[in-house]
Amino acid sequence: MLVFACSVETRQHQLISTIREQFGERIWDRVDVMTFEDIQAGRAPGYPYPDETLRPIDQGLFALRDEIER
């Protein structure tokens, strides 16, 4: 999974549009464009539908971190 992190939603939307124009819809099972706020909130990558072979569990990043630390 390749994740692009953007500081603001306007930049996120611009990057999503550019990627969609260049690569089409099939790219989204391998690429995500997230805002810093998404990442800080613990949203797991996978826009709009994650490739389940790349992400074995469906949890937020912080929940996963907490589980690993236990």
C-alpha positions as CSV (number, residue, x, y, z in Angstrom):
1,M,0.0,0.0,0.0
2,L,1.4,3.4,-1.0
3,V,0.1,6.2,1.1
4,F,0.3,9.9,0.1
5,A,-0.1,12.2,3.1
6,C,-1.5,15.7,2.6
7,S,-1.7,18.6,5.0
8,V,-5.1,19.8,3.9
9,E,-8.2,18.3,2.2
10,T,-7.9,20.6,-0.9
11,R,-4.5,19.1,-1.7
12,Q,-5.9,15.6,-1.0
13,H,-8.7,16.2,-3.6
14,Q,-6.2,17.6,-6.1
15,L,-3.9,14.6,-5.8
16,I,-6.8,12.1,-5.9
17,S,-8.0,13.7,-9.2
18,T,-4.5,13.6,-10.7
19,I,-3.9,10.0,-9.8
20,R,-7.4,9.0,-11.1
21,E,-6.7,10.8,-14.4
22,Q,-3.3,9.1,-14.8
23,F,-4.0,5.6,-13.6
24,G,-7.8,5.0,-13.5
25,E,-9.9,3.5,-10.8
26,R,-8.0,0.2,-10.4
27,I,-5.2,1.9,-8.6
28,W,-7.2,2.5,-5.4
29,D,-6.7,-1.0,-4.1
30,R,-3.0,-0.2,-3.8
31,V,-2.8,3.6,-3.2
32,D,-4.4,5.9,-0.7
33,V,-4.3,9.7,-0.3
34,M,-4.9,10.7,3.3
35,T,-4.8,13.9,5.2
36,F,-2.6,14.3,8.3
37,E,-5.9,14.5,10.2
38,D,-6.9,11.0,8.9
39,I,-3.6,9.6,9.9
40,Q,-3.6,11.2,13.4
41,A,-7.2,9.8,13.9
42,G,-5.9,6.3,13.2
43,R,-7.8,5.6,9.9
44,A,-6.3,2.7,8.2
45,P,-5.2,3.1,4.6
46,G,-7.3,1.8,1.8
47,Y,-9.3,4.3,-0.3
48,P,-12.1,3.6,-1.1
49,Y,-11.7,-0.2,-0.8
50,P,-8.6,-1.7,0.8
51,D,-6.9,-4.7,-0.7
52,E,-7.4,-7.2,2.1
53,T,-4.2,-9.0,1.1
54,L,-2.2,-5.9,2.0
55,R,-4.1,-5.2,5.3
56,P,-4.8,-8.4,7.2
57,I,-7.0,-6.8,9.8
58,D,-9.6,-4.0,9.7
59,Q,-8.5,-1.8,12.6
60,G,-7.3,1.8,13.0
61,L,-3.6,2.3,13.3
62,F,-3.8,3.3,17.0
63,A,-5.9,0.2,17.9
64,L,-3.3,-1.9,16.1
65,R,-0.5,-0.2,17.9
66,D,-2.1,-0.7,21.2
67,E,-2.7,-4.4,20.5
68,I,0.9,-4.9,19.5
69,E,2.2,-3.2,22.6
70,R,0.2,-5.6,24.8
